[in-house]
Amino acid sequence: MRAYVVDSFTDQAFSGNPAGVVLLDAPADAVWMQSVAAELKHSETAFVVVGSGAEPKPLRWFTPDTEVDLCGHATLATAHVLGGDQRFDTRSGVLTCTAGADGWIEMDFPADVPEPVEPSEELIAGLPGLTIDEVAEGVSKVLVQARSAAEVRALHPDFDALAQVPKQGVLVTAPGDTDDVDFVSRVFAPRVGIPEDPVTGSAHCTLAVWWAPKLGRTEFVGEQASARGGTVGMVLRGDRVTLRGRAVTVLEGDLHA
């Protein structure tokens, strides 16, 4: 089988979010896919069936610990490997990817509408020094709006505490601090084996919905302020979000096991 490592939401190698991509001739056993994802140790590895002729192509995503329902950067990586224009059959429905100019790929994803909640003790303990303005829950993540981008950038989470939050991840965001960025964010998911995710496409399906009424528009540029960093373009279109990004292949080879 052909396997790849692709850096997503970046145009430079060794930045953005690395994803594994495995091309399958036929659907594979979930235990085997989980073992491959654990071996590759990326935040997500995508498994796409390309040999059966099925359209849309079946696509699944695994972290080192579990299968997930939606993953932006590994979908971008898969579309990049396959040439850009693709339709995938996933746990979150059919996802359409469209190739643009200069390597850009647009992805049509479902919007995630977060509902306001009170912060839990585990959440507060897991974000020391952060001034929490608002908290909301999406499908798989808790969203925390902080007072400033500087606080988000400087945050040193308590991962043991965040692992007790009963969602797959914690998404921290604040207004942007540069002219070319509308908001910044970071994503922590120790509960599923990812202390910090470098760039999280699915989180921006929540962020676009969250920031639209606050900024009074539907088109945004988000910066995920991890150590590797990455940029995600978004357009909110009703109950869908168009995500825009680029990707770079850094490794290609054969998977033998």
N, C-alpha and C positions, 0 to 999 in steps of 0.2 A: 504493500500500500504506500502511496505517496503521502508524505507528511511535511508540514511546513511550520515555521515560526514567523509570525507577521507582527510588526509593530503598528498598532492602529491609532487613529486620531493624531497623526503626525506625518510630516514629510521628511523626517530625519531618523535614520536607524538609531537604536538604543535610547529612544525617547517614546512618548506615548505609552500604550498598554500592549505588552506582548501577549499573543494568543497562539495556541496550537490549533492547527487545522489538519484533519485527517480525512482523506478521500476514500470512501468505501464503495465497493462494487455492489454490496447488498447490505440490508440492515444488520447491525451487529448486536451482540449480547450486551446488556447494560452493565453487567459486572465487569466484562472485559473493557468497555469504554471507560468505566470508572478507574480501572487499574492503569490504563494508558494516561488518563488525566493526572493521576497521582504521580506517575513516573515523570511526566513532563513538568509538573509543578507550576504551571502558569495559572493565573487566576481563573481562566476558563480555557478549555479545549473544545473545539467544535468538531463534530462528526457529521459529514454530509454524504448522502448516498448519491453517487454520480453514475453508477454503472447499470442501474435498472431501467433507465429511460423515463422514470416517473417525473412528472411536472405538476405542481412545484416539487423541487427536490426535498426529501426529508432531511431535516437538520435538527441536531440535539446538542446541548451544551453541558459540560461537566466541570465543576471546580475540582480541586484535589480531593474534596470530601463528599460532594453531592451533586446531583443533577439540578439544574435551575430552569425556571420557566421562560426567562428572557435574558438575552445578553447582546448588547449593542456592539462592543468592540470585536467579539469573536464572529459576529455576523458580518461586520465590515471586512474583517480579515478573510472570511470565506468568499465573499463576493469579489474581493481583490484578487484572490488566487484564481478564481474561475472566470475573471475577465470583466466584472462590473455589473452587467445587466443580468439579474437573477431573481427568481421567485422561490421562496423556501416555505415548506410546510413544517410548522413548529408547534410547540405547546401553547404558544400565544397567537395561534392562527397563521394565516399566510402573510409573510413579510416580503415586500417587494424592494429590490435594490436597483438603482438606475445610475449608470455611469455618466459622469459629466466631463468637463474639460480638465486637463492638467492633473488627471488622477483622482479628482474628487468623485465620491460616490454618495448618493442620497439614499436614505433608507426610510421606508414608511412603517412607523411603529405605532402601537396603541398608546394613547395618552393615559397617564396614571394620575388620578385626582386624589390628592392627599386631604385627609380630614383632620381638623385641629383636635389635639389631645393635650392632656397635662403631662409634663415631663415626669418620668419615673425616677425613683431613687437610683436605680442602676445606670440610667442615662446620665443623670447629673454627675454621679461618681466617675463615670467613664470619660467625661469631658472637662477635666480640671482646668480652671482659669478661663473658661469660655463664658461670655455673657450671653445667656440664652434669651432671645426675644420672643420666639414662637416655636411651637412643636406641632408636627402633624404626622399622621401615619398614611403611607401609601400601601400598595399591594404587598411589597416585599421589604420596604425600608421605612425607617423612622427619619423624617426630615426635621432638622434643627436649623432655624435661622439665627445666626449669631449677629452681634452688634457690628462687627467690622471684618473686612478681609484680612487685616493684620492679625486678628485673633485666630481666624481660620488657618492662616499660614503658619502661625507659631504653635498651634495646638499639638500637645503630646498626650495622646489618649491613654487611658487605662484599659488595655485590651481585655483583661480578665473581667472587668465590670461590663464592658460593652458586649461581651459574649453572653451575658445574662439577659440582654434586651431581647424580647421574644419576636424578633424579626430577623430576616437574613442579613440586614445591614443597617448602618447608621449613616445618614447623609447630612453633612454639615455645610451650610451655605451662607453667603453674605453678599451685599452689593459689591460690584466690581470696584477696583481701585486704580484702573487705567482706562484711557479713553476708548480702547478697542475691545474692552470686555464688559459685559453687562452684569455678570455675577461670577463669583468664584465658588468652588466647592471642593470637598474631599469626601471620600467614602471609605468606611471601615466595616469589615465583615468578618471579625474573628470567629463568629458563630459557625461559619461555613469554611473555615480554614484560610481566610484571606485577611490578614491584619489590616493592610491598606491596599485598596485597589487603585492602580495608577490613573486610569481614565475609564469611566463607567458610562457607556452609552445609555443603558436603561435608566440610570438615575436622571438623565436629562429629559426623559419623558415625564418625570415628576417635576423637575425644575422648571420646564417650560410652562406647565400648568400653574405652578406656584407663583412665578414671577410675572406672568402676563397681567393680572389685575394690578399688581404693585407698580409695574413700569408703564402700563397703559398701552401695550403693543403686543404683537404676536411673533416677532422675529428677533432672535437673540444670538449672541456669541457667548459661550461659557468657557471659563478656564478651570480645569481641574488641577488644583495646586498641590499635587503630589511631588515627590522628588524627581520623577521622570517628567511629569507635566504633559498636558495635552489640551487641544482646543476642539470644541464641538459646536457646530452651527445648528440652529434649531428654528423651525417654523411650526407654530401651533395652528392646526387646521381642524377645528372642532374637536372630535374625539380621537384624532390622530396627530402624531408629531413627526415631521420630517427631520431626520438627523443627517448632518453633512459632515464628512470627514475624509481624510486621506490615509493611506497605509503604505508600508514598506516591507517587502519580504527580506528577511535576514538569514533564513536557513531553509534549505529544501533537501529532502533525502527520502530514503526508504525505511518504512517501519516493518520490521521482520517478525516481531513477536505476535 
